[in-house]
Amino acid sequence: MADISPYFRFNFNDKFMAQEIIKREGTPEAIKYFSEHCEKLTNYGYWFLLSTLWVSYTGFSDIELWKKLFSSDRSQRQKSIMKPSEVKEFNYLPYFITVYRAKRPGEKQWIAYTLDLEIAKRFAKERKVNKITKYEVRKKDVLALFLRRGEKEIIVLDENKPKFIEEIEV
């Protein structure tokens, strides 16, 4: 229970939504359901469930929908979207952050990067690509840091914010 947001308060509507999302977990239907019903959630419930959905399943889903949902102006974002341990690690990040992306073949849009070159290499192998792109991004342009999948993943909503550094052959 130590890694729970200070904003968490039990709420029946949040519980009901979580149960409905769990029924759709691992499919694109989960984020669609969330999008259609998220106005019923508390601010904490919104950010927590959105981040949980992202970490749970993002495979070939609608990036524009994710951007829209992540761009919400609801309050309590940082301490609700990230676990306290993630907030702590986020706070340690430098002003300029080096990030990597192993792009899928034909991929035109993305919002996720990794802080770890070795993880990017693993993704390159899984995606059967021979290049990793290295970028630099300002910390203030990073929405969140997720450590839950062991990917050291950061989210940057504006594709113009990360600045290209180089391509690395793998």
CYANA upper distance limits for C-alpha pairs under 8 A (distance plus 0.5 A):
  3 ASP  CA     83 LYS  CA      6.43
  3 ASP  CA     84 PRO  CA      5.97
  3 ASP  CA     85 SER  CA      6.82
  4 ILE  CA      8 PHE  CA      7.59
  4 ILE  CA     83 LYS  CA      6.48
  4 ILE  CA     84 PRO  CA      6.84
  5 SER  CA     79 LYS  CA      6.44
  5 SER  CA     80 SER  CA      6.24
  5 SER  CA     82 MET  CA      8.37
  5 SER  CA     83 LYS  CA      6.52
  5 SER  CA     84 PRO  CA      6.50
  6 PRO  CA     79 LYS  CA      7.90
  7 TYR  CA     44 TYR  CA      6.71
  7 TYR  CA     76 GLN  CA      8.05
  7 TYR  CA     79 LYS  CA      7.87
  7 TYR  CA     80 SER  CA      7.22
  8 PHE  CA     44 TYR  CA      6.78
  8 PHE  CA     45 GLY  CA      8.47
  8 PHE  CA     80 SER  CA      8.37
 10 PHE  CA     14 ASP  CA      8.24
 10 PHE  CA     15 LYS  CA      8.26
 11 ASN  CA     15 LYS  CA      6.75
 11 ASN  CA     42 THR  CA      8.38
 12 PHE  CA     16 PHE  CA      6.63
 13 ASN  CA     17 MET  CA      6.68
 13 ASN  CA     40 LYS  CA      7.31
 13 ASN  CA     41 LEU  CA      6.86
 14 ASP  CA     18 ALA  CA      6.59
 14 ASP  CA     40 LYS  CA      8.34
 14 ASP  CA     41 LEU  CA      6.04
 14 ASP  CA     42 THR  CA      7.36
 14 ASP  CA     45 GLY  CA      6.07
 15 LYS  CA     19 GLN  CA      6.74
 16 PHE  CA     20 GLU  CA      6.81
 17 MET  CA     21 ILE  CA      6.60
 17 MET  CA     34 PHE  CA      8.29
 17 MET  CA     37 HIS  CA      8.44
 17 MET  CA     41 LEU  CA      8.22
 18 ALA  CA     22 ILE  CA      6.58
 18 ALA  CA     49 LEU  CA      7.61
 19 GLN  CA     23 LYS  CA      7.05
 20 GLU  CA     24 ARG  CA      7.43
 21 ILE  CA     25 GLU  CA      6.51
 21 ILE  CA     30 ALA  CA      5.85
 21 ILE  CA     31 ILE  CA      8.46
 21 ILE  CA     33 TYR  CA      7.51
 21 ILE  CA     34 PHE  CA      7.53
 22 ILE  CA     30 ALA  CA      8.14
 23 LYS  CA     30 ALA  CA      8.47
 24 ARG  CA     28 PRO  CA      8.43
 24 ARG  CA     29 GLU  CA      6.37
 24 ARG  CA     30 ALA  CA      5.30
 25 GLU  CA     29 GLU  CA      8.27
 25 GLU  CA     30 ALA  CA      6.15
 25 GLU  CA     53 LEU  CA      8.31
 25 GLU  CA     56 SER  CA      7.93
 25 GLU  CA     57 TYR  CA      8.02
 26 GLY  CA     30 ALA  CA      7.83
 26 GLY  CA     56 SER  CA      7.11
 26 GLY  CA     57 TYR  CA      5.88
 27 THR  CA     57 TYR  CA      7.40
 28 PRO  CA     32 LYS  CA      7.16
 28 PRO  CA     57 TYR  CA      8.17
 28 PRO  CA     58 THR  CA      8.22
 28 PRO  CA     59 GLY  CA      8.37
 28 PRO  CA     61 SER  CA      6.67
 29 GLU  CA     33 TYR  CA      6.50
 30 ALA  CA     34 PHE  CA      6.69
 30 ALA  CA     53 LEU  CA      7.86
 31 ILE  CA     35 SER  CA      6.53
 31 ILE  CA     50 LEU  CA      8.45
 31 ILE  CA     53 LEU  CA      7.27
 32 LYS  CA     36 GLU  CA      6.75
 33 TYR  CA     37 HIS  CA      6.75
 34 PHE  CA     38 CYS  CA      5.84
 34 PHE  CA     50 LEU  CA      8.26
 35 SER  CA     69 LEU  CA      7.89
 37 HIS  CA     41 LEU  CA      8.41
 38 CYS  CA     46 TYR  CA      6.92
 41 LEU  CA     45 GLY  CA      5.94
 41 LEU  CA     46 TYR  CA      6.01
 42 THR  CA     46 TYR  CA      6.55
 43 ASN  CA     47 TRP  CA      6.88
 43 ASN  CA     74 ARG  CA      6.62
 43 ASN  CA     75 SER  CA      6.85
 43 ASN  CA     76 GLN  CA      7.11
 43 ASN  CA     77 ARG  CA      8.28
 44 TYR  CA     48 PHE  CA      6.38
 44 TYR  CA     76 GLN  CA      7.22
 44 TYR  CA     77 ARG  CA      8.14
 44 TYR  CA     80 SER  CA      5.93
 44 TYR  CA     81 ILE  CA      8.37
 45 GLY  CA     49 LEU  CA      6.29
 46 TYR  CA     50 LEU  CA      6.48
 47 TRP  CA     51 SER  CA      6.59
 47 TRP  CA     77 ARG  CA      6.65
 47 TRP  CA     80 SER  CA      5.99
 47 TRP  CA     81 ILE  CA      5.19
 48 PHE  CA     52 THR  CA      6.57
 48 PHE  CA     80 SER  CA      6.03
 48 PHE  CA     81 ILE  CA      5.58
 48 PHE  CA     82 MET  CA      8.07
 49 LEU  CA     53 LEU  CA      6.48
 50 LEU  CA     54 TRP  CA      6.76
 50 LEU  CA     69 LEU  CA      8.27
 50 LEU  CA     70 PHE  CA      8.24
 50 LEU  CA     81 ILE  CA      7.90
 51 SER  CA     55 VAL  CA      6.68
 51 SER  CA     81 ILE  CA      6.03
 51 SER  CA     82 MET  CA      7.88
 52 THR  CA     56 SER  CA      6.39
 53 LEU  CA     57 TYR  CA      6.46
 53 LEU  CA     58 THR  CA      8.12
 54 TRP  CA     58 THR  CA      6.10
 55 VAL  CA    146 PHE  CA      8.22
 55 VAL  CA    148 ARG  CA      7.60
 55 VAL  CA    149 ARG  CA      7.41
 62 ASP  CA     66 TRP  CA      7.06
 63 ILE  CA     67 LYS  CA      6.61
 63 ILE  CA    109 GLN  CA      7.59
 63 ILE  CA    110 TRP  CA      7.23
 63 ILE  CA    111 ILE  CA      8.14
 64 GLU  CA     68 LYS  CA      6.64
 65 LEU  CA     69 LEU  CA      6.70
 66 TRP  CA     70 PHE  CA      6.43
 67 LYS  CA     71 SER  CA      6.42
 67 LYS  CA    111 ILE  CA      8.48
 67 LYS  CA    157 LEU  CA      6.58
 68 LYS  CA     72 SER  CA      7.28
 70 PHE  CA    157 LEU  CA      8.38
 71 SER  CA    157 LEU  CA      8.40
 76 GLN  CA     80 SER  CA      6.45
 77 ARG  CA     81 ILE  CA      6.05
 78 GLN  CA     82 MET  CA      6.60
 78 GLN  CA     87 VAL  CA      7.82
 78 GLN  CA    143 LEU  CA      8.46
 78 GLN  CA    144 ALA  CA      7.73
 79 LYS  CA     83 LYS  CA      7.29
 79 LYS  CA     84 PRO  CA      7.31
 79 LYS  CA     87 VAL  CA      7.30
 81 ILE  CA    144 ALA  CA      7.81
 82 MET  CA     86 GLU  CA      6.05
 82 MET  CA     87 VAL  CA      6.42
 82 MET  CA    144 ALA  CA      7.17
 82 MET  CA    145 LEU  CA      7.42
 82 MET  CA    146 PHE  CA      7.26
 83 LYS  CA     87 VAL  CA      6.75
 84 PRO  CA     88 LYS  CA      6.64
 85 SER  CA     89 GLU  CA      6.85
 86 GLU  CA     90 PHE  CA      6.42
 86 GLU  CA    145 LEU  CA      6.66
 86 GLU  CA    146 PHE  CA      6.81
 86 GLU  CA    147 LEU  CA      6.94
 87 VAL  CA     91 ASN  CA      6.60
 87 VAL  CA    145 LEU  CA      7.99
 88 LYS  CA     92 TYR  CA      7.18
 89 GLU  CA     93 LEU  CA      7.22
 89 GLU  CA    145 LEU  CA      8.43
 90 PHE  CA    144 ALA  CA      8.07
 90 PHE  CA    145 LEU  CA      6.58
 93 LEU  CA     97 ILE  CA      7.56
 93 LEU  CA    139 LYS  CA      7.71
 94 PRO  CA    139 LYS  CA      7.38
 95 TYR  CA    138 ARG  CA      6.17
 95 TYR  CA    139 LYS  CA      5.60
 95 TYR  CA    140 LYS  CA      8.08
 96 PHE  CA    136 GLU  CA      6.92
 96 PHE  CA    137 VAL  CA      6.19
 96 PHE  CA    138 ARG  CA      5.11
 96 PHE  CA    139 LYS  CA      6.47
 97 ILE  CA    115 LEU  CA      8.33
 97 ILE  CA    136 GLU  CA      5.97
 97 ILE  CA    137 VAL  CA      5.76
 97 ILE  CA    138 ARG  CA      6.56
 97 ILE  CA    139 LYS  CA      6.92
 98 THR  CA    115 LEU  CA      6.95
 98 THR  CA    134 LYS  CA      7.59
 98 THR  CA    135 TYR  CA      6.29
 98 THR  CA    136 GLU  CA      5.08
 98 THR  CA    137 VAL  CA      7.07
 99 VAL  CA    113 TYR  CA      6.42
 99 VAL  CA    114 THR  CA      5.99
 99 VAL  CA    115 LEU  CA      5.23
 99 VAL  CA    116 ASP  CA      7.66
 99 VAL  CA    117 LEU  CA      8.40
 99 VAL  CA    134 LYS  CA      6.40
 99 VAL  CA    135 TYR  CA      5.76
 99 VAL  CA    136 GLU  CA      6.56
 99 VAL  CA    137 VAL  CA      7.83
100 TYR  CA    113 TYR  CA      6.02
100 TYR  CA    114 THR  CA      5.79
100 TYR  CA    115 LEU  CA      6.83
100 TYR  CA    116 ASP  CA      7.56
100 TYR  CA    117 LEU  CA      6.88
100 TYR  CA    120 ALA  CA      6.63
100 TYR  CA    132 ILE  CA      7.10
100 TYR  CA    133 THR  CA      6.11
100 TYR  CA    134 LYS  CA      5.14
100 TYR  CA    135 TYR  CA      6.62
101 ARG  CA    112 ALA  CA      8.20
101 ARG  CA    113 TYR  CA      5.78
101 ARG  CA    114 THR  CA      7.07
101 ARG  CA    120 ALA  CA      6.53
101 ARG  CA    132 ILE  CA      6.19
101 ARG  CA    133 THR  CA      5.78
101 ARG  CA    134 LYS  CA      7.20
102 ALA  CA    120 ALA  CA      6.16
102 ALA  CA    121 LYS  CA      7.74
102 ALA  CA    123 PHE  CA      6.43
102 ALA  CA    124 ALA  CA      5.57
102 ALA  CA    127 ARG  CA      8.25
102 ALA  CA    129 VAL  CA      7.82
102 ALA  CA    131 LYS  CA      7.14
102 ALA  CA    132 ILE  CA      5.16
102 ALA  CA    133 THR  CA      6.90
103 LYS  CA    107 GLU  CA      6.72
103 LYS  CA    124 ALA  CA      8.00
103 LYS  CA    127 ARG  CA      8.38
103 LYS  CA    129 VAL  CA      8.10
103 LYS  CA    132 ILE  CA      7.64
103 LYS  CA    133 THR  CA      8.24
104 ARG  CA    127 ARG  CA      6.48
104 ARG  CA    129 VAL  CA      7.71
105 PRO  CA    127 ARG  CA      8.23
105 PRO  CA    129 VAL  CA      7.74
109 GLN  CA    159 GLU  CA      8.27
110 TRP  CA    159 GLU  CA      8.06
111 ILE  CA    155 ILE  CA      5.94
111 ILE  CA    156 VAL  CA      5.67
111 ILE  CA    157 LEU  CA      5.92
111 ILE  CA    158 ASP  CA      8.08
111 ILE  CA    159 GLU  CA      7.55
112 ALA  CA    153 GLU  CA      6.90
112 ALA  CA    154 ILE  CA      6.18
112 ALA  CA    155 ILE  CA      5.26
112 ALA  CA    156 VAL  CA      6.97
113 TYR  CA    153 GLU  CA      6.06
113 TYR  CA    154 ILE  CA      5.89
113 TYR  CA    155 ILE  CA      7.08
113 TYR  CA    156 VAL  CA      8.36
114 THR  CA    119 ILE  CA      7.52
114 THR  CA    120 ALA  CA      7.07
114 THR  CA    151 GLU  CA      6.84
114 THR  CA    152 LYS  CA      5.88
114 THR  CA    153 GLU  CA      4.98
114 THR  CA    154 ILE  CA      6.58
115 LEU  CA    152 LYS  CA      6.09
115 LEU  CA    153 GLU  CA      6.98
115 LEU  CA    154 ILE  CA      7.84
116 ASP  CA    120 ALA  CA      6.95
116 ASP  CA    151 GLU  CA      8.13
116 ASP  CA    152 LYS  CA      7.13
117 LEU  CA    121 LYS  CA      6.69
118 GLU  CA    122 ARG  CA      6.82
119 ILE  CA    123 PHE  CA      6.85
119 ILE  CA    151 GLU  CA      6.93
120 ALA  CA    124 ALA  CA      6.65
120 ALA  CA    132 ILE  CA      7.26
121 LYS  CA    125 LYS  CA      6.77
121 LYS  CA    132 ILE  CA      7.63
121 LYS  CA    170 VAL  CA      7.38
122 ARG  CA    126 GLU  CA      6.77
123 PHE  CA    127 ARG  CA      6.43
124 ALA  CA    128 LYS  CA      6.30
124 ALA  CA    129 VAL  CA      5.54
124 ALA  CA    130 ASN  CA      6.90
124 ALA  CA    131 LYS  CA      7.43
124 ALA  CA    132 ILE  CA      7.35
124 ALA  CA    170 VAL  CA      8.23
125 LYS  CA    129 VAL  CA      6.84
125 LYS  CA    130 ASN  CA      8.08
130 ASN  CA    169 GLU  CA      6.26
130 ASN  CA    170 VAL  CA      5.61
131 LYS  CA    167 GLU  CA      6.75
131 LYS  CA    168 ILE  CA      5.95
131 LYS  CA    169 GLU  CA      5.12
131 LYS  CA    170 VAL  CA      6.21
132 ILE  CA    167 GLU  CA      6.13
132 ILE  CA    168 ILE  CA      5.55
132 ILE  CA    169 GLU  CA      7.01
132 ILE  CA    170 VAL  CA      7.69
133 THR  CA    164 PHE  CA      7.95
133 THR  CA    165 ILE  CA      8.14
133 THR  CA    166 GLU  CA      6.52
133 THR  CA    167 GLU  CA      5.00
133 THR  CA    168 ILE  CA      6.68
134 LYS  CA    164 PHE  CA      6.80
134 LYS  CA    165 ILE  CA      5.91
134 LYS  CA    166 GLU  CA      5.80
134 LYS  CA    167 GLU  CA      6.53
134 LYS  CA    168 ILE  CA      7.72
135 TYR  CA    162 PRO  CA      6.17
135 TYR  CA    163 LYS  CA      5.70
135 TYR  CA    164 PHE  CA      5.06
135 TYR  CA    165 ILE  CA      5.52
135 TYR  CA    166 GLU  CA      7.68
136 GLU  CA    162 PRO  CA      5.95
136 GLU  CA    163 LYS  CA      5.68
136 GLU  CA    164 PHE  CA      7.19
136 GLU  CA    165 ILE  CA      7.24
137 VAL  CA    141 ASP  CA      7.36
137 VAL  CA    142 VAL  CA      8.14
137 VAL  CA    161 LYS  CA      6.73
137 VAL  CA    162 PRO  CA      4.96
137 VAL  CA    163 LYS  CA      6.74
138 ARG  CA    142 VAL  CA      7.57
138 ARG  CA    161 LYS  CA      8.14
138 ARG  CA    162 PRO  CA      8.08
141 ASP  CA    156 VAL  CA      6.84
141 ASP  CA    158 ASP  CA      8.43
141 ASP  CA    161 LYS  CA      7.20
142 VAL  CA    154 ILE  CA      7.20
142 VAL  CA    155 ILE  CA      6.34
142 VAL  CA    156 VAL  CA      5.43
142 VAL  CA    157 LEU  CA      8.21
143 LEU  CA    154 ILE  CA      7.80
143 LEU  CA    155 ILE  CA      5.89
143 LEU  CA    156 VAL  CA      6.24
143 LEU  CA    157 LEU  CA      7.70
144 ALA  CA    154 ILE  CA      6.09
144 ALA  CA    155 ILE  CA      5.92
144 ALA  CA    156 VAL  CA      8.27
145 LEU  CA    152 LYS  CA      7.41
145 LEU  CA    153 GLU  CA      6.17
145 LEU  CA    154 ILE  CA      4.96
145 LEU  CA    155 ILE  CA      7.17
146 PHE  CA    151 GLU  CA      8.04
146 PHE  CA    152 LYS  CA      6.51
146 PHE  CA    153 GLU  CA      5.61
146 PHE  CA    154 ILE  CA      6.71
147 LEU  CA    151 GLU  CA      6.59
147 LEU  CA    152 LYS  CA      5.45
147 LEU  CA    153 GLU  CA      6.93
156 VAL  CA    161 LYS  CA      8.05
156 VAL  CA    162 PRO  CA      8.34
